[in-house]
Amino acid sequence: MVLIDVDGTLVDSVPDLAYCVDEMLIRLDMQPHGEAAVRNWVGNGVVRLVERGLTNDLDGHPDPELFNKAMPIFNELYSVHHSDRSTLYPGVEEGLEFLQQNNKIRMGCVTNKAEQFTIPILRNLGIHDKFDTIICGDTLEKKKPDPMPLLHASTQLGVSPEASLMLGDSKSDVKAARAAGFSIICMSYGYNHGEDIRRYNPDAVIDSMAELPDLLDI
């Protein structure tokens, strides 16, 4: 089984997320931050993204009243503009095709993004039907870096963790994979709050999913 993250692995979703964060801030009479800032904040779900946008701080927590005003604005914006500017990374289609060619491999998508955004994005980008299971940030009680989503997919698809691989881009993916007993390959180009993913010692780091045939003996 191969489980694949969405933001920063399959999809460069920052352009849409940045647009929605900045438009939210403008509506709140606050200063927008731009795409470069938002790129360092993605990876822990939209609640944390909105909190970071409101405080301009990776570890920030805004005033609850401000957050309660901002969150519905962001959700309204992102429900409409979730895939206007988002694109598949180069090599994603080749990598997915390689995995699909082996009928022994089960393929899933595990993301911290809420289902209401994940499913339309995957459909609009033409890859929704490639996955045997899609587990979103609100599917279960816990999300990555907790191993629960990975172990849920393992049970759901009937594949042991020892025979499973996580493909992601962040320390959350690495921590979840290690805790679940999965192998873990990370993308060099993803979202990891500005840190080099190699610091977290995944089993391998690649620049494109098109490199998977060189790494996997399947």
Phi and psi in degrees as a GROMACS rama.xvg file:
@    title "Ramachandran Plot"
@    xaxis  label "Phi"
@    yaxis  label "Psi"
@TYPE xy
-121.406  120.836  VAL-2
-105.523  135.141  LEU-3
-125.661  132.95  ILE-4
-72.8196  163.367  ASP-5
-98.8261  -75.2077  VAL-6
-65.3765  122.815  ASP-7
86.7167  -5.21522  GLY-8
-120.914  -61.1527  THR-9
-88.2686  -41.5679  LEU-10
-126.096  132.238  VAL-11
-86.4441  93.2387  ASP-12
-96.1532  -2.40475  SER-13
-59.5262  -41.1346  VAL-14
-55.6997  -41.0623  PRO-15
-72.4861  -41.7053  ASP-16
-62.6868  -41.9476  LEU-17
-65.3879  -41.8091  ALA-18
-58.0854  -45.2435  TYR-19
-70.0665  -39.5945  CYS-20
-62.4985  -47.1069  VAL-21
-67.0822  -39.8662  ASP-22
-66.1832  -37.4472  GLU-23
-59.4851  -46.2892  MET-24
-64.2872  -40.725  LEU-25
-60.5333  -42.1489  ILE-26
-66.6789  -23.037  ARG-27
-94.5709  8.95006  LEU-28
61.3651  38.3175  ASP-29
-117.072  162.584  MET-30
-78.3655  126.595  GLN-31
-69.4719  157.404  PRO-32
-108.214  -22.172  HIS-33
90.7139  164.314  GLY-34
-64.3804  -37.3694  GLU-35
-61.1822  -40.9608  ALA-36
-67.1844  -46.3746  ALA-37
-62.4975  -32.709  VAL-38
-58.2389  -30.073  ARG-39
-85.6982  -6.99377  ASN-40
-103.735  -11.0683  TRP-41
-78.2975  148.138  VAL-42
132.381  -9.76841  GLY-43
-123.283  23.6761  ASN-44
92.5874  164.344  GLY-45
-73.72  -25.2852  VAL-46
-62.1757  -48.5857  VAL-47
-66.2091  -35.0001  ARG-48
-62.5724  -44.6853  LEU-49
-64.8431  -41.7836  VAL-50
-60.2936  -42.5012  GLU-51
-67.6175  -38.9135  ARG-52
-63.2514  -40.3274  GLY-53
-69.3217  -29.2209  LEU-54
-105.038  -10.2  THR-55
56.0794  41.7407  ASN-56
-151.87  129.959  ASP-57
-58.3635  -35.1594  LEU-58
-104.635  14.1184  ASP-59
-76.5446  150.992  GLY-60
-133.559  112.92  HIS-61
-78.0568  171.694  PRO-62
-58.2194  131.626  ASP-63
-55.8821  -37.3584  PRO-64
-64.3792  -41.9235  GLU-65
-65.334  -43.5402  LEU-66
-61.459  -42.9538  PHE-67
-65.9637  -24.8061  ASN-68
-80.5348  -36.0893  LYS-69
-77.9481  -39.1046  ALA-70
-59.8202  -44.9391  MET-71
-63.3519  -33.3092  PRO-72
-64.5154  -46.4661  ILE-73
-61.8393  -46.4315  PHE-74
-60.1678  -39.9843  ASN-75
-62.5378  -45.1309  GLU-76
-65.7159  -47.2026  LEU-77
-72.1225  -26.6342  TYR-78
-65.121  -24.0153  SER-79
-97.7917  -37.7261  VAL-80
-112.167  36.5951  HIS-81
-76.9843  -22.4345  HIS-82
-141.713  30.3813  SER-83
-69.4391  -38.2055  ASP-84
-119.925  -9.97943  ARG-85
-73.9485  145.985  SER-86
-140.256  157.041  THR-87
-70.9496  142.201  LEU-88
-69.2316  151.172  TYR-89
-56.249  134.633  PRO-90
95.7329  -14.213  GLY-91
-64.2243  -47.3782  VAL-92
-62.279  -39.4486  GLU-93
-66.2851  -41.6427  GLU-94
-64.8883  -43.5836  GLY-95
-64.774  -39.6656  LEU-96
-63.2288  -41.5526  GLU-97
-60.0759  -45.0334  PHE-98
-66.7617  -37.7459  LEU-99
-68.9724  -26.1663  GLN-100
-64.8516  -23.8497  GLN-101
-97.2049  107.314  ASN-102
-73.3964  -1.09824  ASN-103
-86.4257  -14.64  LYS-104
-90.5558  128.373  ILE-105
-93.3639  141.529  ARG-106
-127.02  131.742  MET-107
-133.105  165.682  GLY-108
-119.705  127.165  CYS-109
-128.788  116.032  VAL-110
-136.673  155.51  THR-111
-87.8112  -2.22937  ASN-112
-75.585  141.521  LYS-113
-62.7357  151.051  ALA-114
-60.2802  -36.3634  GLU-115
-62.655  -21.7876  GLN-116
-101.358  -37.8361  PHE-117
-61.8835  -51.11  THR-118
-61.671  -47.4175  ILE-119
-61.8662  -37.9877  PRO-120
-63.3295  -48.4177  ILE-121
-62.2569  -37.9541  LEU-122
-68.0628  -46.1142  ARG-123
-63.7626  -30.281  ASN-124
-91.8044  2.38991  LEU-125
79.0226  21.8483  GLY-126
-123.151  3.42777  ILE-127
-56.003  -44.4144  HIS-128
-78.8401  -0.120894  ASP-129
-81.1195  -11.6737  LYS-130
-106.036  138.861  PHE-131
-78.0834  -24.2565  ASP-132
-150.305  148.155  THR-133
-130.191  115.552  ILE-134
-113.531  120.092  ILE-135
-104.171  176.273  CYS-136
-64.7986  -21.4458  GLY-137
-113.115  15.6856  ASP-138
-72.6999  -39.7717  THR-139
-122.267  178.25  LEU-140
-68.3398  -29.9105  GLU-141
-128.641  158.34  LYS-142
-131.6  173.092  LYS-143
-55.0533  138.604  LYS-144
-84.4797  2.65792  PRO-145
-64.9477  143.173  ASP-146
-75.8599  -6.84448  PRO-147
-51.6458  -47.2955  MET-148
-62.0546  -37.519  PRO-149
-69.316  -42.9566  LEU-150
-68.8761  -32.8786  LEU-151
-62.5246  -44.4345  HIS-152
-64.4152  -38.3575  ALA-153
-59.3833  -45.1345  SER-154
-68.7311  -43.8911  THR-155
-60.5739  -42.1251  GLN-156
-97.4601  -2.22791  LEU-157
69.1331  37.4718  GLY-158
-124.133  132.484  VAL-159
-70.8547  152.979  SER-160
-56.9951  -33.7792  PRO-161
-64.5859  -22.3561  GLU-162
-106.256  23.9912  ALA-163
-125.473  148.665  SER-164
-128.469  136.283  LEU-165
-102.78  133.881  MET-166
-116.679  112.496  LEU-167
-144.346  -158.815  GLY-168
-144.375  -4.55398  ASP-169
-129.209  168.562  SER-170
-64.2482  -27.9498  LYS-171
-62.4385  -39.8346  SER-172
-65.4212  -42.7388  ASP-173
-63.9571  -46.8109  VAL-174
-63.7655  -42.1041  LYS-175
-64.4289  -43.1456  ALA-176
-64.1855  -45.4416  ALA-177
-61.9932  -43.4996  ARG-178
-66.9165  -28.8833  ALA-179
-88.3632  -10.8872  ALA-180
82.6395  21.9729  GLY-181
-90.7217  157.725  PHE-182
-75.8864  158.817  SER-183
-142.386  124.814  ILE-184
-115.847  135.192  ILE-185
-117.099  150.886  CYS-186
-87.7559  139.339  MET-187
-73.2325  -20.7525  SER-188
-95.6429  0.672681  TYR-189
-79.0283  -163.824  GLY-190
-102.384  112.835  TYR-191
-139.814  40.4508  ASN-192
55.6356  35.3162  HIS-193
83.0516  -2.35588  GLY-194
-92.098  148.737  GLU-195
-72.6954  122.329  ASP-196
-61.6516  -19.9156  ILE-197
-63.0535  -21.8971  ARG-198
-61.5545  -22.1686  ARG-199
-101.192  6.89715  TYR-200
56.0427  53.4088  ASN-201
-66.7147  167.673  PRO-202
-66.6683  -28.7826  ASP-203
-159.74  156.108  ALA-204
-127.074  129.425  VAL-205
-126.846  159.365  ILE-206
-92.867  -14.3308  ASP-207
-158.368  144.824  SER-208
-65.5449  -16.1475  MET-209
-66.517  -13.3199  ALA-210
-84.0441  -6.0654  GLU-211
-56.1053  -39.3396  LEU-212
-59.0538  -26.1722  PRO-213
-78.2112  -18.3071  ASP-214
-104.01  -31.8525  LEU-215
-103.255  127.581  LEU-216
-93.8365  79.8572  ASP-217
